């Protein structure tokens, strides 16, 4: 286990990036669920939405990175220590923080609001109750 800054400097740190379509990575699976359109699939949209719609219904995004770990080129070897990870979002309009909850149920990119129990429930059945991460609050500068 790396425990000091000197350990980090003397280790063999490797930076790996997983970006759909870059350097052969094609493992990103994503879609979003809309309370306004509960039976529609959005897996072919170019963007995902996390929002509260004008009607008051929520929109939830599902995001997964498959094939990150393994012994192949560009994969993270099993047993590796991950020192840090960053996920970047493009924000269109400011709002509240985004919370990321680990999914506990299987899903695919054709999931809909109704294929879950009225969207994703953070109930320790569909997704963890406690968030794994939270974004910084976005403040519009303009």
N, C-alpha and C positions, 0 to 999 in steps of 0.2 A: 504494500500500500504506500502511495506517495503521500508524505506528510509535511514536508517543508518546501519552501521555494527552491532550495538547493537541489532537493530530490527531483523537482520538476525540471530544472535546468539540465540536470545530468541524465534525464530519462530519454527514451526514444519516442517523444511525442509525435503523433501523426495527426494532421488535420484532414478530415474527410467531409465532403459535402454531398448531400443527397438532394438533387434538384431534378425534377422530372424532365427527361430528355437531354440532360447534360451529362457528358462522359459516359453515356450508355445506360444511365439509371432510368428505369421505367417502372419502379415499384410503388409510386404514389397512388393511393386509392382515395377518392374524395367525392363528396356530394353534400347537398344540404337538404333539410327538411323544412317544409313551410306549413304552418298552421292555417294559412289562408288557402292553400292548395294541397290538402292532406293526402291526396292519392297520386299526385304528380311526382315523377322522378326528375332529378336535376343533374344527373351524372354527366350529361353532355354540355352543360353550361361552362363557360370559360371562367366563371368566378363562383365563389361560395359566399353565402351570406350568414351573418350572425347579427340578428337585429330584432327589434320589436316593430312589427308592421303598423301602418296607419290604423288598421282595424283593431289593434291590440293583441294580435296573435304573434307568437314568437317564431323565429327561424333559427334552426340549429344546424351546425356544420359537423360532418363526420370527416375525419382525416386520419389516414394511416399510411405508414411507410413500410412496405413489405421488402423482404430480401436485403435488409441492412446488415444482418449478421450471417457469417459463414466463412468459408475458406476461399471464396472466389475473389477475383480481381475487384478492387474497390469496396469490398465488404469489410465490416469490422469483425475481427476474429473473436470467436466465442471466448469468454473469460477476460476480455479486455476491460480495463478500467476507463470509464468515460469521465473525463475531468470536467468538461462543460459541453453544453448543447444550446443552440440558439434556433428559434423558429421565428421567422420574420413574416409579418402580415402587412398588407397594403391596406390602409384605412381610407375609406372614401369620405365618411362623415364621422365626426367625433361622437363620443358617447361614453358609456360606462366601460369598466374593465372587462376583458374577455377571460373567462375561467376555462381551464382545460381539465376535463375529467376523463379518466381512463375508462374505456368501454369494457364491460364484463360480458356482454352478449355479442355473438357473431353478427356481422352485417356485411352487405356488399353495396356497390355503388348504385344499385337500383332501389335502395331503401326509401321509404316514404314516411311521412308523419304518422300515417295510420298503420304502418308496419311495426311501429313501436306503440307504446301506450300513450297516445296523444303527445307525440314527440319524445325526446329522450328524457327519461326520468333519472335523476341522480339519487337513486334509492338503494344503492348497493346490490341491485339486481341487474338493471340495464347498464348503469354506469356508477362509478364510485361516488359516494356522497361528498367526500372531501376532494377538493380540486388538487391536482398534481402541480399545477402552475397557474399563475395569473398574470395577465399583461399589465403593463403600466397604463395609467389613465391617459388617453389621447386628448390633447388640448389643441384646438384649431388655432393656427397662427396666421391670421390674415385679416 
